[in-house]
Amino acid sequence: MKFKDRIDVDLLLYLAIIVVSAIALVFLDMNKFEYNYAISIIEKSLVYAVVALSMNIVTGFTGLFSLGQAGFMALGAYTTAILTIPANVRPNVYYMNGILPALENAVVPIPVALILGGVVAAVFAALIGIPVLKLKSDYLAIATLGFSEIIRAVIASPMMDKITNGSYGLKSIPGFKSSLECFAYSLVLIIIMILIINSSTGRDFKAIREDEIAARSVGINIFKTKELSFVVSSFFTGVGGGLLAMFMRSIDSKTFSITLTYDILLIVVLGGIGSITGSIVGAFFVTAGKELLRFFDEPFAIAGVEIPLFKPGFRMVIFSILLMVVVLFFRKGLIGGRELSFNEFIMLKKAKKSQDIRKEGKA
């Protein structure tokens, strides 16, 4: 089988998965009241898949340990929310201190608001990237984490009341009309990120991850490439934040705490650092896993005897144990640093079959 044919096999199968997924989502939307909970899990997983892959661009493919995702998501989410909340309900949202006159009627279409949210996040990333990207490893992580907390504090501060509504947060944010709409946004963003990762720019990112000295020796500008990776990642993180705002319909500064960054990092590590399909699989695994185990938080009795362990919070204990088991058996994540390839699976089966035939011939 030629290389081109192998690519086509994977492409066709992935297209089939997309089509089947779209048909399934149409069915769920048609029975929304019956499957509302499942739709909610799917939409949240799709949003997290976008943000996890954007984090993987800078962490997995460029080798920079950044923990500023929550901050960039906050910038994207608030920008999207401010520009999409209907003008007629804004007085009910900004009921305490009013809204900045320039924003009273500033309403744009959702796709435009999402892009602007990404641009705002990218601009901030470009500015802070100049000093922080000179730092290495843990120091870079601490600096970006500090930036994230600064953003959250500024959003909730009284001086931002007329823009972000301060600590009261924003509500009445237009949500997804259907799960198919969320799927379409996420799919487009993921495809664009895949194209970037597989482009010459993406190869520069990977070269820096592997060996900065070797990358510099072949003419790659290390700082500019790191800055570009940081900005690109932040742009998509900002758009992902906008999608999260649409999913939640209401946000405040507490939504974008450090815990959110850790959740995204968990998805990246669990799926596989440096794996596109790993980020997607990890997003669904973590999000669905937390929800499916929710019954552990409810009281449970056997023959009238109540089991003391079943109480609020026990779900996360079980989830943590499962994560430990997964990490023990999959040291590099569920997918590892590779991609989920149907062709690779087929080739492995053929190789095994050939090996078995050779063994039989020797026997």
N, C-alpha and C positions, 0 to 999 in steps of 0.2 A: 504494500500500500504506500503510495507516494505521500510526501509531506503535505502537499496541497490537499489531497484527498482526506488525510487525517484531520486537517483543520476543518474541512467541510463537514465531517461527521460530527465533531463537537458543536459546530455552529448550528447545524440542523437540529440536533438534539436540544440545545439550549433554546432555540426558537420554539421548538415543540413545547418545552416546559413553560415558556412565557405565554404561549397561546392557551395551554391548558389552565395555567394559573388565572389568566384573564377570564376564561369561561367560568371557572369556579367562583371567582369574585362577583361576576354578573349574577350567578345563581344566589350567592349569599346576599347581595344587595336586593334581589327580588324578594328575599325572605328575611329582610332586615330585622324585624321584631323577634323572630325566632333565633337568629344567629348573631344578635347584636354583640354579645360577649366575644365570640370568635372574631368578628370583624374588628373589634377594638384591639385584640391581641395582634392581629395581622397588621393593622395600620401602625401600631407602635413599633412592631418589629421592622417594618419597612423604613420608618424614620430613623431608627437606631442603626439600621444597616448602612444608610447613607452617611451618618455621622461616624460610624466605626470605620468605614472605608476611607473617609476623609482623614481620620486620625492615622490610619495605616499608611497613607501617602507620606506623611512626615516621619512617623515612627518606624514603620515596617520597611518602607522602600527607600528612605533617605537616611535612616539610622539616627534620627534626632528624638530625644526623649522629652516630648512636650506634654504638659498637663494643663493646658489652657483652654481645653475644649468647652467647658461650661461657660467661660467668659465669652468666647466667640459665638456660642449658641445663644447666649443672652442678647448680644448685640443684634444678631439676625432675627431673633424672636420678637424683640421689642420694636425693631424697625418695621417688620412685617405687620405686627399687630397695630401699631400707630397708623400705618398707611392703609389699612383695610377695614378697620372698625367703621361701620356706617356713620355718616355725619349726623344723622338724626338721633342716634343713641349716645353720642359722645357726651352730652351734658349729664347723662345718667352714669357714665363711667367716671368722668372727672368731676364728680359732684362736690368734692371737698374744696379744692383750690382752683377749679376751672382749668381750661386748656389754653396753651399758647395760641394767640389769635392766628398766627400763620398756619397752624395745624387744624383749625376748626373744620375746614372743608377739603383738607389735603387727603383725598382718597384716590387710590390707583388700583388697577386690576391686580389680582393675586399674583400672577406670574411676574409682573413688574416689581411688586413689593418683595417677593422672594429674592429676586436678583439684586435689588437694592440692599436688602438685608445682608446678602453675601458680600456685596461691594463694601458696605460699612465695616464688616468684620475683616475683610481683606486690607482695607486702608489702615485699620488699627494694627493689624499683624505686620504690615510693612513698616510702620513707625516703631513698634516695640522690637521688631526683628533686628533692627540695626544694632542695638546694644546687647540684647540677650543671646543672639545667635553666635556671639563670640565666646559664650560659655560652653562648657562641656558637660555631658551626662547629667548627674544629679543636680548640678548647679542650674542647668537650663530648665530642668523639671521644676525646681523650686521657684525660679524667676517667673515662669509662665503660670504656675499655680498662684503665685502672689498677684500677678496681673489679673487673673480670673476673679480673685476675691475683691480686688480694687474695683473692677467693673461692677460687680454685684453690689458693693457698698455705695458706689456713685449712683447707680440706678435707683436705689432705695432712699437716697438722701433727700432732704427737704428742698434743696436747690433744684432738683429735677422734677418736682411735683407737677409742673405744668406741661411736662413732656412725657415722662414715664408714669405719672401718677404716684410716684414715690413708693412708699411701703404698702399702699392700697392695691397695687397691681392693676392689670388690665383685664377686662372681661368683654363679652359680646364679640369675640374674635370670630370671623367667618370660618366655619369648619369645612371639612371635605364633604362635597355633595354625595360622594359614594366612595367605597373602598377602591374602586377602579381608578378614581381620580388620584388617590394617594399612590396607588401602584404605578400610574403613568408618570407622575412627578419623580418618584424614586427611581424608576427604570431609566428615565432620561438622564438623571444625574449620575447614576452608576455607570451607564454606558459612556458618558463623557469622561468620567474619571478613569475608566478602563482604557480609553483611547489615549489619555494623557500618560498613563503609566506605561503603555506599550509604545509610546512615541520616542523620538530621540531625546526629548527632555526627560522622560521617565527613565531612560537608560543612563542619563547623567546622574539622576537621583540614586539609582542603584550602584553606580560606580563609586559615588561618595560613601555609600553605606559599606561597600566591600573594602575600599582602601583609599583614603583621602590623598595620600602621597602619590599613588599610582594615577588617580584621577587628575591630580594637578599636573602630572608629568605629560599627560596627553592633551593638555590645553583647556581643561575644565576649570572655570572660575569657581572656586569652592564657595566663597561667601555669597556670590550672586545666585548660585544654584540652590544653596540652602535657603536663602531669602525667598526665592521663587517657590520652592517646595512649601515653605511655611505659609506664604500668601495664598497659594492655590488650595492648600489644605484648609486654611481658615475661611476662604470663600465658601467652600462646600459645607463646612461646619456651620457657617452663618445661615446658609440656605436650609440646612437640616434643622437649625434652631427655629426658623420660620415655619417649617413643616410641623415641628413639635408644638408650636403655638396654635397652629390650626387644629392639630389633633386634640389638644387640651381645652381649647376654646377660652381659657382664662389662664393668666400667668402672673407671677410675682417674683421678686428677687430670690425668694427661698427655693423656687423651682430649679435654679441654676447653682446649687451649692456644690461643694467639692464632691459630694456623693455621686452626682451625675457624671462627673469626669471619670471617677473610679468605675462606674458601671460601664461606660464606653470602653475604658481600658480593659476591663474584664472580658468584654466581647472580643476585642482585638486579640488578646492573649489566648483566650479559649479557642477561638476560631483558627488562629494561626497567624503569627506576626509575618507580614510580607505576603499574605495570601488574600486575593480578592474574594474568592468564593468562601474563604474562611470567615471573613468579616460578615458576609451575608448569613452563612449557616450559624455562626456564633450569635448574631442578633436574634434570630428566631429561637435558638436553643435557650438563651438566657431569659428572654422575655416570656416565652411560652412556659419555660420551666418554673419560673416564679409564680405564674398564674395557676398552672395545673396543680401545684402543691399547696394552694391556698386552703384546702380542706383541713390541713394540719393545724390551722389557726382556730378551727372550730371545735367546741367540746365534742368528745367521742366517748361512748360507753359500750361495754360488752356485758350482756346479761345484767344490765342495770348498774354495773360498776363503772364509774367514770374513770377514764385513763388520764392521770394527772399531767402527762406530757403534752396532751393536745390543748394548747392554749395560744393566745396571740404571741407571735414571734417564733414559735416552734418551726414554722414553715421555712424560715431562713436558716435554721440549724440544719434541717434536712437538706436544703439546697446547697449549703456550704459543704456538707459531707459528700454530696454527689459531685461537686466541683473538684474536691480533693481526689476522689476516685478517678475522675476523668483526667486530671493532670498527671496522676501516677501512671496511667496506662497510655496517655498521649502527651508525652513530654513537650512536644512542639505544637500542641493544640490539636483540635479535631482534624484539621486538614493539613497542618504543618506549614512549611514555607512553600508548598507546592500549590497547584490548583486542582480543583475537582474536574478530572478529565475522563470522559467516557472512552475516548480513544486509548488512553493509557491503560484503562481497565481491560479493554479488548486485547491490547498488545501483551499485557501481562498474562492473560488467559492463553493466548497463542504460544507465548514463550514457555509457559508451564506445560502445555500440551506437547510441544516439541521436545521438551526435556523428558517427559514421560515416555514418548516414543523412542528416544535414544536409549533410555534405561531398559526398555523392553527389548530393543535390538541387541543390546549387550548381553542381556540375560539369555 
